[in-house]
Amino acid sequence: MVDLKTQYLKFKPEIDREILEVLDTTAFINGPKVKAFQASLENYLGNCHVVPCANGTDALQIALMALGLQPGDEVIVPAFTYVATAEVIALLQLRPVMVDVDPDTFNVTADIIEKAITPRTKAIVPVHLFGQSCDMEPIMAVAKKYNLWVVEDNAQAIGATYTFSDGSQVKTGAIGHIGCTSFYPSKNLGCYGDGGAITTPHKNWAETCSMIANHGQTKRYYHDLVGVNSRLDSVQAAVLNVKLPHLDEFAAARQKAADFYDRAFANIPALQTPARQHNSTHVFHQYTLIVKDNRRDALQAYLQEKGIPSMIYYPVPLYEQEAYKNSMANTIEKLPATDYLCRSVMSLPMHTELTDEMLTYICDAVKAFFAQ
Ligand SMILES: *Cc1c(COP(=O)(O)O)cnc(C)c1O
């Protein structure tokens, strides 16, 4: 599904040198590498403050802590996402209100969100699933209308660009009030351990999040807020400093592989290739197909026989997970699109090192399955 080794070998001299420099200087925590990465990411995202932290889940937790919500306050999240999004909401004694997604883009929409708003709703966490931005302009408009905070879960879409109707372009993570991203090794910008960041166009939110990430202190041993301990370490920052300048190339390699898949599957009626939104670039964290007619599991078994990995992101809607079964504030009905997607989606290998030969092998196997 991913090939971290081949990519590492391409950058090995630089990465090894950067890591050795950290060992040499023993500046393991908050060293110059972390500050350099913070500045580079701010520059990359444009008009955005960055607070590095320990992982993407922490980034979400810190962002939600910064909002100062009260127990029982409702936070709207898609039911079709990775568990971390809802987990931090529940952990903070807030109420995750799970909503459906658009079955073509896999993302929440402003219309779906607006229907779930109640007087207790305080925030929305749109997830830019699989690498494409949610349609953020109408989501920000709904947030403004109802006075809600927007925390973008940008763990899968770092580097994607959203275009507003006036033509202005903003990177995901710099659109809402606060954005959260992950540098988990298999993410589009992956380090060699855990890492994450909070991103925000607003200085005040950056300051609050930075305090919370560091035990709520402004000055050493003076704690104004209840915080956590969440740091990006210098070794991870050293890796990220080498990789960030190549993030757009990584996205281009993924898009090229996605185009290859799209072309190969265009004439297979039982497959729906990933919809591409007109106002967002797609950085293809995952290449996710919809396999119609309940043939998903058979296709997956067939590919496995041919030595081709595939994954189901995600097999179970959040509201059917044991831990979250009773969290739906507004409905106990199944959410139809989420339910359908959990039964029908399948992700194919997607990374920066896919060759035409590998892609041909995968696509031929998929075609052979549908030709039988
Ligand atoms: C990976 C991921 C996270 C969590 O990031 P970690 O660094 O693994 O904690 C959160 N949300 C989504 C959508 C993710 O894909």
The ligand as a Tripos MOL2 file, in Angstrom:
@<TRIPOS>MOLECULE
LIG
   15    15     1     0     0
SMALL
NO_CHARGES

@<TRIPOS>ATOM
      1 C1         -4.0480    9.9380   10.5920 C.3       1 LIG1
      2 C2         -5.2740   10.6680   10.9190 C.ar      1 LIG1
      3 C3         -5.4550   11.2930   12.1730 C.ar      1 LIG1
      4 C4         -4.5410   11.1030   13.3370 C.3       1 LIG1
      5 O1         -3.2080   11.3420   13.1390 O.3       1 LIG1
      6 P1         -2.1300   10.6080   14.0920 P.3       1 LIG1
      7 O2         -0.8630   11.3530   13.8010 O.co2     1 LIG1
      8 O3         -2.0850    9.1830   13.6930 O.co2     1 LIG1
      9 O4         -2.5660   10.8040   15.5010 O.co2     1 LIG1
     10 C5         -6.6030   12.0450   12.3690 C.ar      1 LIG1
     11 N1         -7.5430   12.1630   11.4160 N.ar      1 LIG1
     12 C6         -7.4240   11.5580   10.2090 C.ar      1 LIG1
     13 C7         -8.4970   11.7450    9.1970 C.3       1 LIG1
     14 C8         -6.2920   10.7820    9.9300 C.ar      1 LIG1
     15 O5         -6.1950   10.1780    8.7360 O.3       1 LIG1
@<TRIPOS>BOND
     1     1     2 1
     2     2     3 ar
     3     2    14 ar
     4     3     4 1
     5     3    10 ar
     6     4     5 1
     7     5     6 1
     8     6     7 2
     9     6     8 1
    10     6     9 1
    11    10    11 ar
    12    11    12 ar
    13    12    13 1
    14    12    14 ar
    15    14    15 1
@<TRIPOS>SUBSTRUCTURE
     1 LIG1         1 GROUP 0 **** ****
